[in-house]
Amino acid sequence: MRVPVLVWLILVAPMVAQELPRTRPNITGVFPHGAQTGGDAEITIRGRNLQNISAIDFVTSKVTAQVLETKHNLVRARVHIDAAAEPGRHDFRVVGPHGSAMAVFDVGSRPESFEKEPNNDMDGAQPLEFPVVLNGVIRPRDYDYFKFTARAGQTITFDIGAGRNDSGLDAVLSLLDESGVEIAYNDDYYWFKDPHLVYTFPKGGAYFLRIFGTGESGSPDDDYRLSAGELPHVYHAMPLGGQRGESVDVRLFGVNLGGIGNVVLGEGLAEAEVVSRGKESATVRLTVPEDLASGDYRLHIESAALPVPFAVSDLPEVTVTTESAGNKQDAFPVALPVVVNGVIDAPRATHHFSFQVDEPQTILLAVDSYRFDYHLDPVVILYDDSGTRIAYQDDPTTNSAKEPANVDPHLVFHLPKAGRYFVRVRDNAFRGDQNFPYRLTLKRAEPDFVAGIVGTDDTLFRGREHTVIVQVRRLEGWNTPVEVWAENLPAGVTGPGRVVVPTEPTRFKGTCAEEHILDGTKVEYPLQIAADAPLGLSRVRFRARGVMNGRVVEHEVVPRYWFRPLKKTQGFSQAADLYATVADLPGLVLGVPDRVPAPLEGEGTIQVVVTRLDDGTAPLELRPAETPDGLVIEPVTVRPGGTLADVKVSASAKGSFPIILEGKTEGKLLGRSHPIMIDVGAAPERREVVTNDE
């Protein structure tokens, strides 16, 4: 239902209403984080608020899952991967009566194995047979050692998938010779902080691979997927994309490419013909289907550790090299509209282009590289025919750890007269590398926008208000307001007919109170949930519409992954729906650890975070629902408004004892905690920090 009211809501002030706790599911780890096509795998999902999970939904229909077991901090499930499923990362959600949560699952094309403890030193190193996809976990101060044999002159690729699968592991790869001397090392190779090593062994013999966390970090949720062997690995494709309906020769750059087989675009959208093969490069001929939508896809190279990005556009495309475009005095001529593909392959390399316009017009000069997970920090510069610089852009706006970064320039400029103009593309710091590819789009600007929901899942509490955050990014000079609305709100949930997103970008403070400007505008879309709204899950779709220069533009509003500074999964989710679950608001939420150590014949402490939502004014009493023999647990009284409590535990018997705390006020039960294991006589562990938030 929608109420036909026009509303302007800008996020410039904090909400006055009480902030509600995050009671929906929260996923902190998945193991294994992937599996091979054409088979089944049992996985364990770890996190909080996972009790009563009833379903696991994948966006693709070619991966399905069955829930086997649920606890408050764990879900076990069996996943089936169809043989035709596209390799790569796939979004899935766990769904329960109290909400849903999204995570990712990596589909591979090779058999999988597992790390076997103990393998914490060279003496206990686990043997490796190549090629391998191995699933492991790094705990605090944990080192995983693997032993393998290499031939003289053999080039082996070692690639860790952790951050890109949303694991918390910041992994490090280290190669050791037979005597334990380190011969190669890598920490952060990708933007998402996963390491990658390619090593050609000068002599045959036994070697060791060591995997560990930066600063000896780790946790039971810090998993990784090691792909290793004499595998083809493609660093980038050139060109980085192609025009719809056209045939393009794509050169692949990497290692071990002499034996590559099938090369497929997306989920079987088109198969490329292998034209030539070499150790470090190969060429394939790809015909881009004419009916394929413009956007970003993946090229899958048979047996390769990772796919490579490949964009599809509506524009003519050209490919340049530093040899053809690196001379300022002989700029490479292009005709608008065009997409130029190139590589800033050496320090201080700059690519120069010239173009002609017959009349004054507003043009777009956009360089994309970060978007494809490459480390080029591009700059675009525009000059007139006299050589005077008339426009420049590095980043679209300021970057901060509080919002997803973007270093790809998106420059819109009005050319005041007909004539010849020049464009330069280089790295911001004059860096260069064989793996710094880019796509430069030069065209007459066609104002547009993209709209997204901040977050993929929400729980809507009956009788309360809820706010959905919508963000609009203006492209190619769009400068008029945009209207946003929900198409299919569930019964009992109402919202405004339209929320207008103004043209002013959102401003926010950085970590040191410095001023930042968002590359876009955020607004609140308020929802009212009736006290009798039907319980359950709905898949809500939002749309956005704007008018500029008489042209109407309308788009889906696609959810974006929840952003946290240490989270490496960013951008738009694979599904266009916001998963919204209508649920009853609990009267009490108790944040407690899963396990608490307690000394024998001594006293331990359960630290409790109390969130009371019953609006009551009487004190709250915390006590165990039942007390096992051998334990004494003292009740605690929490005053109204109190948020912290220490519950004391005394033990006279050694062992592990499960308890549940419950909160009552004036004899009425408000809520219970999840089960807590009291480990009597156990050595103290690093204290678990518990909150009632994500």
Phi, psi and omega per residue, in radians:
M1 nan 2.581 3.079
R2 -2.320 2.468 3.048
V3 -1.691 2.184 -3.051
P4 -1.314 1.290 3.128
V5 -2.211 2.339 3.103
L6 -1.548 2.191 -3.023
V7 -2.255 2.398 2.981
W8 -1.948 2.070 -3.118
L9 -2.358 2.076 -3.128
I10 -2.090 2.394 -3.121
L11 -1.379 1.467 3.114
V12 -2.136 -0.130 -3.115
A13 -2.434 2.597 3.126
P14 -1.189 2.625 3.118
M15 -1.189 2.487 -3.108
V16 -1.473 -0.563 -3.077
A17 -1.139 2.751 3.115
Q18 -1.048 2.310 3.106
E19 -1.342 2.225 -3.069
L20 -1.521 2.603 -3.122
P21 -1.267 2.768 3.105
R22 -1.468 1.676 3.136
T23 -1.707 -0.127 3.111
R24 -1.284 2.874 -3.116
P25 -1.030 2.596 3.090
N26 -2.367 2.096 -3.087
I27 -1.696 2.212 3.115
T28 -1.942 -0.233 -3.141
G29 -2.921 2.629 3.064
V30 -2.341 2.323 3.102
F31 -2.556 2.285 -0.215
P32 -1.179 2.746 -3.047
H33 -1.562 0.246 3.126
G34 -3.072 3.070 -3.140
A35 -2.843 2.950 -3.074
Q36 -1.454 2.583 3.053
T37 -1.079 2.595 3.065
G38 1.395 0.309 -3.110
G39 -2.575 -3.060 3.111
D40 -2.021 2.709 3.076
A41 -2.588 2.429 2.993
E42 -1.602 2.239 -3.108
I43 -2.128 2.716 3.043
T44 -2.050 2.186 3.100
I45 -1.852 2.172 -3.122
R46 -1.941 2.685 3.111
G47 2.872 -2.547 3.125
R48 -2.307 2.706 3.117
N49 0.995 0.695 -3.123
L50 -1.702 0.068 3.121
Q51 -1.106 2.535 3.050
N52 1.123 0.418 3.022
I53 -1.138 2.236 -3.038
S54 -1.901 -0.313 -3.075
A55 -2.683 2.713 3.014
I56 -2.220 2.071 -3.057
D57 -1.924 2.121 2.981
F58 -1.624 2.583 3.094
V59 -1.151 -0.743 3.089
T60 -1.415 2.470 3.103
S61 -1.353 -0.141 -3.092
K62 -1.576 0.044 2.973
V63 -2.272 2.211 -3.125
T64 -2.263 2.844 -3.113
A65 -2.545 2.595 3.087
Q66 -2.139 2.225 3.119
V67 -1.302 2.241 3.133
L68 -1.807 -0.609 -3.059
E69 -2.772 2.504 3.058
T70 -2.339 2.474 2.957
K71 -2.359 3.123 -3.112
H72 -1.142 -0.437 -3.071
N73 -2.155 0.252 -3.015
L74 -2.780 2.443 2.964
V75 -2.279 2.272 2.990
R76 -1.852 2.398 -3.081
A77 -2.565 2.726 3.028
R78 -1.883 2.180 -3.101
V79 -1.879 2.352 3.051
H80 -1.984 2.251 -3.134
I81 -1.982 2.066 3.109
D82 -1.118 2.590 -3.138
A83 -1.095 -0.407 -3.115
A84 -1.659 0.087 3.136
A85 -1.131 2.470 -3.140
E86 -1.249 2.244 3.053
P87 -1.073 2.614 3.136
G88 2.127 -2.970 -3.029
R89 -1.442 2.368 3.126
H90 -2.250 2.362 3.091
D91 -1.346 2.489 2.956
F92 -2.496 2.832 3.106
R93 -2.232 2.505 2.869
V94 -1.649 2.438 -3.026
V95 -2.222 2.271 3.096
G96 -2.448 3.084 -3.111
P97 -1.180 -0.331 -3.103
H98 -1.789 0.074 3.096
G99 2.468 -2.987 -3.105
S100 -2.466 2.900 3.123
A101 -2.642 2.575 -3.083
M102 -1.832 2.562 2.998
A103 -2.566 -3.133 -3.100
V104 -2.179 2.715 -3.106
F105 -2.404 2.284 -3.040
D106 -1.700 2.040 3.115
V107 -1.623 2.210 -3.124
G108 -2.011 3.050 -3.092
S109 -2.031 0.094 -3.101
R110 -2.173 2.765 3.094
P111 -1.016 2.635 -3.040
E112 -2.057 2.667 3.087
S113 -2.432 -3.096 -3.030
F114 -2.344 2.584 2.992
E115 -1.119 2.485 3.128
K116 -2.166 2.036 3.058
E117 -1.437 2.687 -0.042
P118 -1.444 2.337 3.059
N119 -2.475 0.784 -2.962
N120 -1.564 -0.032 3.115
D121 -2.671 3.093 -3.074
M122 -1.109 -0.615 -3.123
D123 -1.145 -0.559 -3.126
G124 -1.791 0.304 -3.054
A125 -1.040 2.400 3.129
Q126 -1.422 2.272 3.136
P127 -1.149 2.474 3.073
L128 -2.056 2.343 3.000
E129 -2.046 2.180 -3.081
F130 -1.558 2.669 -0.143
P131 -1.322 2.746 -3.054
V132 -2.541 2.507 2.842
V133 -2.084 1.976 -3.001
L134 -2.122 2.331 3.130
N135 -1.789 2.257 -3.131
G136 -2.521 3.045 3.130
V137 -2.335 2.400 3.058
I138 -1.922 2.080 3.080
R139 -1.726 3.024 -3.135
P140 -0.975 2.330 3.110
R141 1.045 0.510 -3.095
D142 -1.738 2.369 3.034
Y143 -2.181 2.205 3.087
D144 -1.809 2.089 -3.140
Y145 -1.865 2.441 3.089
F146 -2.337 2.459 -3.109
K147 -1.996 2.395 -3.132
F148 -2.595 2.928 3.101
T149 -1.987 2.361 3.108
A150 -2.161 2.604 3.063
R151 -1.564 2.692 3.053
A152 -1.070 2.252 -3.132
G153 1.455 -0.026 -3.129
Q154 -1.330 2.348 3.084
T155 -1.826 2.087 -3.089
I156 -2.064 2.379 3.096
T157 -1.744 2.352 3.055
F158 -2.171 2.095 -3.074
D159 -2.340 2.268 3.133
I160 -1.838 2.222 2.975
G161 -1.817 1.902 3.129
A162 -2.421 -1.331 -3.129
G163 -1.001 -0.623 -3.126
R164 -1.196 -0.315 3.054
N165 -1.746 0.181 3.123
D166 1.289 0.347 2.942
S167 -1.273 2.622 3.108
G168 -1.399 -0.029 -3.058
L169 -1.281 2.242 2.952
D170 -1.785 1.542 -2.900
A171 -1.452 2.757 3.048
V172 -2.262 2.408 3.062
L173 -1.928 2.385 3.118
S174 -2.452 2.307 3.073
L175 -1.818 2.345 -3.130
L176 -2.162 2.545 3.034
D177 -1.426 -3.084 -3.024
E178 -1.082 -0.449 -3.138
S179 -1.581 -0.026 3.113
G180 1.647 0.116 3.109
V181 -1.408 2.280 -3.137
E182 -1.251 2.237 -3.110
I183 -2.000 -0.232 3.086
A184 -2.803 2.694 -3.017
Y185 -2.726 2.507 2.981
N186 -2.650 2.418 3.093
D187 -1.906 -1.486 -3.080
D188 -1.776 1.873 3.095
Y189 -1.726 -0.733 -3.100
Y190 -1.723 2.880 3.028
W191 -0.983 -0.601 -3.109
F192 -1.504 0.291 2.910
K193 1.309 0.110 3.083
D194 -1.343 2.516 3.116
P195 -1.496 2.783 -3.130
H196 -2.655 2.311 -3.140
L197 -2.333 2.384 2.947
V198 -2.180 2.173 -3.053
Y199 -2.378 2.307 3.030
T200 -1.763 2.056 -3.005
F201 -1.422 2.144 -3.082
P202 -1.217 -0.437 3.126
K203 -2.520 2.690 3.134
G204 -1.336 2.754 3.101
G205 2.575 -2.919 -3.125
A206 -1.568 2.440 3.123
Y207 -2.430 2.929 -3.124
F208 -2.236 2.481 2.992
L209 -1.947 2.310 3.141
R210 -2.124 2.276 3.115
I211 -2.108 2.305 3.115
F212 -2.712 3.025 3.139
G213 -1.631 2.533 3.084
T214 -0.972 2.278 -3.107
G215 1.140 0.441 -3.088
E216 1.028 0.515 3.105
S217 -1.330 2.873 3.119
G218 2.851 2.952 3.085
S219 -2.890 2.911 3.089
P220 -1.055 -0.296 3.136
D221 -1.672 -0.057 -3.037
D222 -1.552 1.437 -3.101
D223 -1.641 2.891 3.053
Y224 -2.552 2.799 3.029
R225 -2.176 1.983 3.140
L226 -1.652 2.125 2.977
S227 -1.900 2.144 -3.050
A228 -2.589 2.631 3.085
G229 2.523 -3.087 3.081
E230 -1.429 1.100 -2.986
L231 -1.740 2.633 2.951
P232 -1.172 2.389 3.056
H233 -2.376 2.132 -3.115
V234 -1.796 2.163 3.117
Y235 -1.407 -0.760 3.064
H236 -2.791 2.820 3.041
A237 -1.834 2.529 3.095
M238 -2.363 1.996 0.119
P239 -1.253 2.829 3.128
L240 -1.374 -0.003 -3.139
G241 -2.969 -3.120 -3.122
G242 -2.638 2.853 -3.141
Q243 -1.525 2.480 3.116
R244 -1.006 2.386 3.071
G245 1.381 0.051 -3.105
E246 -1.966 2.682 3.039
S247 -1.673 2.358 -3.074
V248 -2.386 2.383 3.009
D249 -1.500 2.045 -3.072
V250 -1.866 2.159 3.107
R251 -1.686 2.226 -3.141
L252 -1.749 2.297 -3.137
F253 -2.009 2.267 -3.132
G254 3.112 -2.480 3.132
V255 -2.349 2.701 3.092
N256 0.969 0.741 -3.089
L257 -1.664 0.038 -3.080
G258 -1.156 -0.360 -3.092
G259 -2.096 0.407 -3.068
I260 -1.130 2.579 3.141
G261 -1.895 -2.118 -3.063
N262 -1.132 2.481 3.012
V263 -2.219 2.100 -2.998
V264 -2.203 2.422 3.066
L265 -1.578 2.132 3.080
G266 1.033 -2.588 -3.119
E267 -1.539 1.194 3.108
G268 1.245 0.458 -3.102
L269 -1.265 -0.608 3.110
A270 -2.825 2.525 3.100
E271 -1.932 2.320 -3.104
A272 -1.578 2.626 3.055
E273 -1.610 2.237 3.107
V274 -1.352 2.060 -3.102
V275 -1.597 -0.735 3.140
S276 -2.649 2.725 -3.140
R277 -2.332 2.490 3.038
G278 -2.617 3.024 -3.074
K279 -1.107 -0.728 -3.046
E280 -2.002 -0.003 3.069
S281 -2.723 2.715 3.076
A282 -2.594 2.713 3.124
T283 -2.131 2.320 3.086
V284 -2.201 2.630 3.118
R285 -1.888 2.111 -3.052
L286 -2.134 2.242 2.992
T287 -1.735 2.013 -3.110
V288 -1.369 2.143 -3.114
P289 -0.985 2.406 -3.078
E290 -1.178 -0.509 -3.094
D291 -1.599 0.156 -3.119
L292 -1.367 2.340 3.126
A293 -1.185 2.527 3.052
S294 -1.117 2.541 -3.138
G295 2.658 -2.961 -3.081
D296 -1.740 2.308 -3.133
Y297 -2.250 -3.087 3.107
R298 -2.208 2.386 2.998
L299 -1.660 2.143 -3.117
H300 -1.782 2.101 3.117
I301 -1.802 2.161 -3.058
E302 -0.919 2.239 3.094
S303 1.319 -0.072 3.134
A304 -1.261 2.652 -3.120
A305 -1.167 -0.631 -3.075
L306 -2.408 2.600 2.941
P307 -1.297 2.958 3.071
V308 -2.087 2.571 -3.128
P309 -1.218 2.559 3.097
F310 -2.596 2.126 -3.094
A311 -1.687 2.570 3.069
V312 -2.031 2.274 -3.095
S313 -2.281 3.007 3.074
D314 -1.676 -0.031 -2.971
L315 -1.804 2.698 2.991
P316 -1.038 2.565 -3.083
E317 -2.202 2.521 3.028
V318 -2.327 2.750 3.105
T319 -2.141 2.343 3.130
V320 -2.162 2.871 3.012
T321 -2.163 2.974 3.060
T322 -1.110 -0.535 3.097
E323 -1.147 -0.696 -3.078
S324 -1.526 -0.427 -3.056
A325 -2.167 0.135 -3.037
G326 -1.601 0.085 -3.083
N327 -1.851 2.043 -3.125
K328 -1.062 -0.629 -3.083
Q329 -1.356 -0.236 -3.102
D330 -2.346 1.108 -3.078
A331 -1.041 2.517 -3.122
F332 -1.264 2.109 -3.096
P333 -1.388 2.368 3.072
V334 -2.334 2.738 3.090
A335 -2.008 2.291 3.131
L336 -1.342 2.512 -0.046
P337 -1.464 2.677 -3.106
V338 -2.785 2.651 2.926
V339 -2.012 2.150 -3.133
V340 -1.811 2.265 3.086
N341 -1.892 2.319 3.138
G342 -2.761 3.116 3.126
V343 -2.345 2.168 2.997
I344 -1.436 1.543 -2.835
D345 -1.669 0.006 -3.113
A346 -2.599 2.628 3.077
P347 -0.954 2.403 3.121
R348 1.223 0.098 3.086
A349 -1.180 2.405 3.070
T350 -2.353 2.379 3.092
H351 -1.786 2.333 -3.030
H352 -2.037 2.369 -3.128
F353 -2.365 2.639 3.032
S354 -2.239 2.607 3.079
F355 -2.628 2.845 -3.081
Q356 -2.151 2.430 2.993
V357 -2.167 2.580 -3.068
D358 -1.666 -0.138 -3.111
E359 -2.741 2.800 3.053
P360 -1.038 2.469 -3.128
Q361 -2.899 2.803 3.072
T362 -1.702 2.253 -3.061
I363 -2.113 2.802 3.035
L364 -1.870 2.323 2.988
L365 -2.187 1.732 -3.073
A366 -2.094 2.339 3.084
V367 -2.069 2.179 -3.125
D368 -2.039 2.188 3.046
S369 -2.567 -0.895 3.067
Y370 -0.977 -0.639 3.129
R371 -0.970 -0.504 -3.138
F372 -1.739 0.220 3.090
D373 1.266 0.530 3.026
Y374 -1.790 2.813 -2.973
H375 -1.636 0.083 3.016
L376 -1.123 2.325 3.020
D377 -1.886 1.511 -2.915
P378 -1.311 2.648 3.009
V379 -2.218 2.439 3.055
V380 -2.123 2.344 -3.082
I381 -2.267 2.381 -3.122
L382 -2.022 2.340 3.140
Y383 -2.189 2.632 3.014
D384 -1.524 -3.060 -3.020
D385 -1.185 -0.360 3.118
S386 -1.488 -0.082 -3.109
G387 1.593 0.117 3.113
T388 -1.418 2.277 3.095
R389 -1.247 2.196 -3.097
I390 -2.036 -0.237 3.101
A391 -2.799 2.671 -3.059
Y392 -2.742 2.498 2.963
Q393 -2.647 2.412 3.015
D394 -1.781 -1.407 3.087
D395 -1.781 2.645 3.137
P396 -1.079 -0.526 3.102
T397 -2.825 -3.038 3.131
T398 -1.224 2.632 3.102
N399 -1.958 2.524 -3.116
S400 -2.554 2.684 3.103
A401 -1.179 -0.171 -3.123
K402 -1.497 -0.208 3.137
E403 -2.410 2.690 3.100
P404 -0.987 2.411 -3.112
A405 -1.424 2.738 2.996
N406 -2.638 2.052 -3.117
V407 -1.905 0.121 3.141
D408 -1.509 2.113 -3.121
P409 -1.195 2.540 3.098
H410 -2.393 1.469 -2.992
L411 -1.710 2.210 3.061
V412 -2.023 2.214 -3.046
F413 -2.521 2.465 3.105
H414 -1.604 2.059 3.068
L415 -1.384 2.078 -2.981
P416 -1.301 -0.286 -3.083
K417 -2.703 2.868 3.041
A418 -1.196 2.707 3.112
G419 2.544 -2.905 -3.083
R420 -1.765 2.441 3.129
Y421 -2.345 2.825 -3.093
F422 -2.241 2.540 3.131
V423 -2.245 2.429 3.029
R424 -2.135 2.484 3.058
V425 -2.211 2.253 3.082
R426 -2.665 3.078 3.039
D427 -1.431 2.559 -3.115
N428 -0.983 -0.666 -3.111
A429 -1.850 0.323 -3.134
F430 1.061 0.465 3.052
R431 -1.359 2.876 3.052
G432 -2.694 2.624 -3.119
D433 -2.808 2.624 3.111
Q434 -1.072 -0.268 -3.108
N435 -2.021 0.716 3.061
F436 -1.987 1.109 3.134
P437 -1.354 2.803 3.108
Y438 -2.652 2.869 2.966
R439 -2.202 2.101 3.088
L440 -1.785 2.087 3.090
T441 -1.787 2.117 3.082
L442 -2.105 2.109 -3.081
K443 -2.894 2.848 2.961
R444 -1.118 2.308 -3.077
A445 -1.161 2.343 3.017
E446 -2.126 1.667 -3.016
P447 -0.904 2.382 -3.075
D448 -2.699 3.130 3.085
F449 -2.687 2.812 2.957
V450 -2.163 2.560 -3.108
A451 -2.274 2.448 -3.137
G452 -2.471 2.695 2.998
I453 -1.624 2.359 3.119
V454 -1.407 1.766 -3.101
G455 1.898 2.721 -3.030
T456 -1.907 -0.318 -3.029
D457 -2.492 2.475 3.082
D458 -2.486 2.596 2.994
T459 -1.894 2.223 -3.111
L460 -1.843 2.034 -3.084
F461 -1.543 2.328 -3.128
R462 -1.068 2.396 3.120
G463 1.388 0.154 -3.087
R464 -2.196 2.996 3.006
E465 -1.702 2.699 3.069
H466 -2.494 2.555 -3.113
T467 -2.079 2.171 2.999
V468 -1.705 2.302 3.140
I469 -1.684 2.185 3.116
V470 -1.988 2.381 3.123
Q471 -2.149 2.300 3.119
V472 -2.028 2.251 3.038
R473 -1.916 2.199 -3.118
R474 -1.541 2.378 -3.085
L475 -2.169 2.619 3.001
E476 0.957 0.579 3.041
G477 1.566 0.255 3.098
W478 -1.055 2.261 -3.077
N479 -2.460 0.478 3.068
T480 -2.109 2.812 3.135
P481 -1.099 2.792 3.118
V482 -2.199 2.369 3.086
E483 -1.700 2.441 3.138
V484 -2.192 2.430 3.085
W485 -2.605 2.779 3.067
A486 -1.660 2.364 -3.070
E487 -1.522 -0.632 -2.930
N488 -2.478 1.028 3.095
L489 -1.084 2.536 -3.139
P490 -1.187 2.832 3.117
A491 -1.000 2.388 3.127
G492 1.496 -0.020 3.113
V493 -2.044 2.202 -3.120
T494 -2.168 2.678 3.097
G495 -2.616 3.026 -3.127
P496 -1.170 2.663 3.091
G497 -1.090 -0.671 3.112
R498 -2.579 2.492 2.901
V499 -2.035 2.251 -3.076
V500 -1.660 2.194 3.089
V501 -1.636 1.992 -3.098
P502 -1.259 3.040 -3.072
T503 -1.474 -0.296 -3.121
E504 -1.267 2.294 3.081
P505 -1.218 2.701 3.122
T506 -1.331 2.362 3.076
R507 -1.838 2.548 3.137
F508 -2.656 2.863 -3.134
K509 -1.659 2.448 3.058
G510 -1.439 -3.004 -3.070
T511 -1.147 -0.394 3.115
C512 -1.937 0.442 3.109
A513 1.184 0.279 3.076
E514 -1.319 2.653 -3.097
E515 -1.414 2.328 3.069
H516 -2.245 2.706 3.100
I517 -2.105 2.131 3.139
L518 -1.216 2.534 3.029
D519 -1.398 1.162 -3.077
G520 2.555 -3.015 -3.109
T521 -2.304 2.309 3.065
K522 -1.790 2.438 3.049
V523 -2.354 2.803 3.066
E524 -1.642 2.346 2.987
Y525 -1.965 1.798 -3.018
P526 -1.427 2.448 3.085
L527 -2.123 2.473 3.023
Q528 -1.950 2.187 -3.115
I529 -1.887 2.095 -3.120
A530 -1.166 2.661 -3.130
A531 -1.121 -0.440 -3.136
D532 -1.913 0.364 3.113
A533 -1.054 2.387 3.136
P534 -1.033 2.386 3.113
L535 -1.267 2.612 3.023
G536 2.352 3.120 -3.059
L537 -1.640 2.404 2.997
S538 -2.278 2.595 3.083
R539 -1.863 1.787 -2.977
V540 -1.664 2.371 3.088
R541 -1.985 2.381 3.069
F542 -1.960 2.668 3.061
R543 -2.323 2.778 3.135
A544 -2.357 2.513 -3.120
R545 -2.494 2.480 3.053
G546 -2.534 2.830 3.121
V547 -2.250 2.247 3.077
M548 -2.497 2.253 -3.127
N549 0.966 0.633 3.115
G550 1.378 0.006 -3.107
R551 -1.789 2.196 3.139
V552 -1.604 2.258 3.109
V553 -2.144 2.275 3.131
E554 -2.349 2.391 -3.106
H555 -2.426 2.749 2.891
E556 -1.200 2.597 3.022
V557 -1.767 1.878 -2.993
V558 -1.695 2.329 3.099
P559 -1.049 2.482 3.030
R560 -1.811 2.591 3.076
Y561 -1.008 2.519 3.027
W562 -0.985 2.353 -3.096
F563 -1.783 2.251 2.926
R564 -2.363 2.525 -3.023
P565 -0.955 -0.567 -3.092
L566 -1.665 0.052 -3.136
K567 -1.624 2.318 -3.016
K568 -1.745 -0.121 3.088
T569 -1.556 1.971 -3.048
Q570 -2.328 2.918 3.077
G571 1.684 -2.827 -3.083
F572 -1.433 2.460 3.096
S573 -1.271 2.961 -3.084
Q574 -1.401 -0.228 3.138
A575 -1.974 2.573 -3.106
A576 -1.535 -0.082 -3.066
D577 -1.631 2.503 2.880
L578 -1.583 2.110 3.086
Y579 -1.395 1.969 -3.100
A580 -2.101 2.124 -3.097
T581 -1.957 2.123 3.036
V582 -1.450 2.203 -3.076
A583 -2.506 2.859 3.047
D584 -1.407 2.407 3.086
L585 -1.305 2.176 3.104
P586 -1.187 2.603 3.090
G587 -1.286 -0.375 -3.077
L588 -2.660 2.385 3.023
V589 -2.148 2.169 -3.139
L590 -1.948 2.021 3.067
G591 -1.571 2.009 -3.089
V592 -2.375 2.739 3.073
P593 -1.291 2.862 3.077
D594 -1.302 -0.641 -3.092
R595 -2.369 2.549 3.113
V596 -2.361 2.159 3.058
P597 -1.372 2.539 3.095
A598 -2.481 2.327 3.137
P599 -1.295 2.573 3.054
L600 -1.173 2.325 -3.100
E601 1.052 0.407 3.102
G602 -2.279 -2.771 -3.053
E603 -2.277 2.295 3.034
G604 -1.967 2.990 -3.082
T605 -2.325 2.260 2.973
I606 -1.724 1.987 3.095
Q607 -1.516 2.192 -3.030
V608 -2.084 2.264 2.977
V609 -1.680 2.114 -3.018
V610 -1.852 2.153 3.002
T611 -2.141 1.929 -3.059
R612 -1.803 2.256 -3.006
L613 -2.186 0.260 -3.091
D614 -1.609 -0.038 -3.114
D615 1.073 0.345 -3.130
G616 -1.374 2.781 3.141
T617 -1.993 -0.049 3.127
A618 -1.525 2.692 3.110
P619 -1.077 2.756 3.121
L620 -1.914 2.315 3.080
E621 -1.858 2.225 3.060
L622 -1.803 2.248 3.118
R623 -2.695 2.820 3.103
P624 -1.253 2.508 3.041
A625 -1.117 -0.715 3.018
E626 -2.516 2.585 3.133
T627 -1.971 2.041 3.129
P628 -1.135 2.671 3.046
D629 -1.049 2.419 -3.139
G630 1.703 -0.153 3.098
L631 -2.083 2.585 2.956
V632 -2.200 2.118 -3.102
I633 -2.105 2.107 -3.072
E634 -1.476 2.246 3.059
P635 -1.096 2.657 3.136
V636 -2.254 2.411 3.063
T637 -1.797 2.252 -3.135
V638 -1.956 2.157 -3.131
R639 -1.191 2.757 3.066
P640 -1.003 2.313 -3.101
G641 1.583 -0.200 3.125
G642 -1.236 2.527 -3.081
T643 -2.149 -0.138 -3.120
L644 -2.309 2.541 3.087
A645 -2.606 2.509 3.030
D646 -1.928 2.036 3.122
V647 -1.755 2.112 -3.072
K648 -1.519 2.415 -3.121
V649 -2.183 2.215 3.025
S650 -1.993 2.498 -3.047
A651 -2.293 2.401 3.070
S652 -2.039 -0.002 3.137
A653 -2.398 2.518 -3.119
K654 -1.472 2.540 3.109
G655 2.506 -2.977 3.107
S656 -2.029 2.235 -3.013
F657 -2.217 2.147 3.085
P658 -1.458 2.396 3.047
I659 -2.390 2.809 3.023
I660 -2.266 2.257 3.058
L661 -1.568 2.516 3.055
E662 -2.262 2.621 3.133
G663 -2.001 2.260 -3.141
K664 -2.231 2.582 3.012
T665 -2.379 2.207 -3.096
E666 0.916 0.689 3.093
G667 1.424 -0.050 -3.107
K668 -1.729 2.294 3.107
L669 -1.341 2.125 3.122
L670 -1.666 -0.610 -3.094
G671 3.126 2.927 -3.137
R672 -2.272 2.717 3.041
S673 -1.476 2.945 2.946
H674 -1.298 2.917 3.139
P675 -1.057 2.412 3.101
I676 -2.060 2.281 3.104
M677 -1.662 2.090 3.075
I678 -1.641 1.971 -3.108
D679 -1.696 1.751 -3.083
V680 -1.509 2.225 -3.135
G681 1.516 -0.028 3.138
A682 -1.350 2.621 3.086
A683 -1.167 2.457 3.130
P684 -1.032 2.373 3.096
E685 -1.892 2.947 3.041
R686 -0.986 2.256 -3.034
R687 -1.174 2.345 3.124
E688 -1.419 2.229 3.107
V689 -1.529 2.176 -3.076
V690 -2.126 2.330 3.023
T691 -2.321 2.996 3.040
N692 -1.739 0.399 3.092
D693 -2.100 -3.102 3.078
E694 -1.264 nan nan
